[in-house]
């Protein structure tokens, strides 16, 4: 049952809010994001994090065959390195032609399945802090050959050439755990505002449309209120703005209070959660799409995710682990699947002892199976969240299940002892 249906979109993208669990405002909601030629994404959901255009340890054919991933985040800095001896070379990604199967350069170069929605940003998630800093007209990116400046004009040209389904314009970020002072935060807002104005100005006369999710900075609302008001007053009515990319989901209550016109837009979180508890926090604030780098991190450490949502109906005596360290000796003779009742290919075809052996032998297949399992667990987790929100009392049911999840599972992941394979 849906209590409301609201739709926002353009010819290339549509976003439908199927149910807002707590009505309007900063609250969990059900939706569906769809792009022409791509598999629709039911939200809340997550998108995969890539490295140089590929989900680590998974080949593109296995992404289509074994991963229930609707989208993939890609960083332009992964593709634009300029070796010193070839400083004038054009990066190969700009030269590869689209094909009948892969109709954009980004899909063609990465061989990403055509059903997968692509999201392009300038920096990786999480990004490496640059010692150079950004300038008035460029951001500092970290390529495989070192740091280099990427101008806003170059980034827009790249987005138009590569044609991702979603492009996140550059934002003036520090990528540092240290909170910027008020002077630096104000400069972040002013620069980002100027860059976005330049972005949309160039797109007005461009024959190549770019679906734009505007960045929302990780600074207090009062410092960036003018920038956010411009999004609602100048770019939303002209249909230039398609969504929001939030670097701090905690700003959503402020957006709901002061710029409610932005609420119907789809919301992409670029603030990586560290545990599933933090994922639930972001969903409760109203995030639609999440980027979750810890999936790749725990797989590299030899950990198999072991949580479900809603949590087990029988409360455990002690909090359950969020993941299992398959390098532990107790798995050497275990013929059980990684987690009970898991439908992923790793659990239905293999057992824990086999993957333990692969990790001990440093066989790359071990990490491939772990990635398939961990992405499967995360897909089932989000499916459980959506099913809970779809109940008659979705808001109350989600709040109860979220509290039970916090009591049922440990606060953090165990320290995995696995070592990723050497290439």
Residue, then its C-alpha position, 0 to 999 in steps of 0.5 A: x500500500x502506498x500513501x502518496x505517489x509523487x513523481x519528478x523527472x525528465x526524459x532521461x530520468x524519473x524518480x517516483x516517491x512511492x511512500x514517505x514513511x513519516x510524511x514530508x520532511x527528513x524521513x525514510x521513504x520508498x521510491x523508484x529511480x529509473x533511467x532510460x535503458x537501465x534497470x530501475x532502482x528501488x530505493x532506499x538502496x545502494x550502489x557499488x563502489x568501483x576502482x578504475x571502473x570495476x567493482x574490485x575482484x568482480x569481472x563485468x560479466x559476473x556483475x551482471x550474473x551474480x551481483x544485485x547491484x543497480x548502480x556503480x559509482x566511478x571517479x574520473x581521477x581513476x582514468x585521467x593519469x598523465x605519465x610524465x613521458x606522455x604528458x600530452x597524451x589523451x586518456x584512452x577513455x576519451x577515445x574509445x567509441x560507444x558500441x551497440x551494447x554499450x551506448x556510452x563511452x563510460x559503459x564501453x570503456x569499463x564494460x559495465x553491464x548496460x543495466x547498471x546505472x553509472x554515477x560519475x564524480x571527480x574523486x574516489x570514495x573515500x578520497x585521498x586528501x590532497x597536499x595541493x588543495x583546490x584553486x579558484x577554478x580547479x580541484x586537485x585529484x589523485x591519479x595513478x601518476x600523482x596529484x594533478x589539477x582538474x579544472x571545472x571546464x575539463x570535468x564538464x567536458x569529460x561528463x559530456x563525453x563519457x555520458x554517465x547516467x548521473x554526474x556530480x559537479x565538482x565541490x570545493x571539499x577538503x577531504x579531511x577529518x578536521x572541520x574547516x573553520x568558518x572562513x574556509x567553509x564560506x569559501x567552500x560554499x562560494x566556490x561550489x556555487x560559482x562552479x555550479x553556475x558555470x556548469x549549468x551555464x555551459x550545459x544550456x547551449x550543449x546538445x549533450x544533456x547531463x543529469x546533474x545531482x548538485x553537491x550539498x557540502x558538509x558544512x553548517x546550513x547557515x554558511x551555505x544557505x545562499x547556495x542551497x536557495x539558489x538550487x531551489x529558486x534558479x535551477x529546480x524550476x528550469x529542470x536543470x537540477x535532477x537530484x542532490x548529492x549530500x556529503x553530510x546527510x545530517x543536513x536533511x532536517x535543515x533542508x526540510x525546514x528551510x528549502x522544502x522545494x528540494x525534498x522531491x528530488x532523489x538524494x544520493x549520499x556521498x558520506x560513506x557509512x562505517x557500519x550498517x547501523x550508520x546505514x540505517x541512520x542515513x535511511x531514517x534521515x531520508x537518503x535514497x541511494x547510499x555509497x558503501x565503501x566498507x563492502x570492498x574493505x571487509x571483503x579484502x580483510x577476509x570478512x563475510x557479512x553476517x547481518x540481516x534486517x529485520x534482525x533475528x526474532x529471538x533476541x541473542x544473549x550476546x550481540x551478534x557479530x556483523x561479520x565473520x572472519x573466514x581466516x579463523x581456524x574454526x572455519x577450516x573444517x566447516x561445511x556450512x554456508x557462510x551464513x544460514x539461508x543465504x541465497x548468494x552463489x558463494x553460499x549455495x555452491x560452496x562452503x566456509x571451509x572452501x573459502x577459508x582454504x582459498x584465502x589461506x592459499x591467497x587464491x583470487x577466487x576467495x575474494x571474488x566469492x566474498x564480494x559476491x556474498x557481501x554484495x548479496x547480504x547488502x542487497x538482502x539488507x536493503x530489501x528488508x528495509x524496503x519491505x519494512x517501510x512498505x508495511x501498513x505502519x511502516x514508520x513505526x515498524x522501521x523504528x522498532x526494527x532499527x532499535x532491535x538491530x542495534x541491540x542484536x548486533x555489535x557496534x562495529x566489524x571485527x578486525x579481519x586477518x585476511x590479506x588481499x591477493x598480490x597482483 
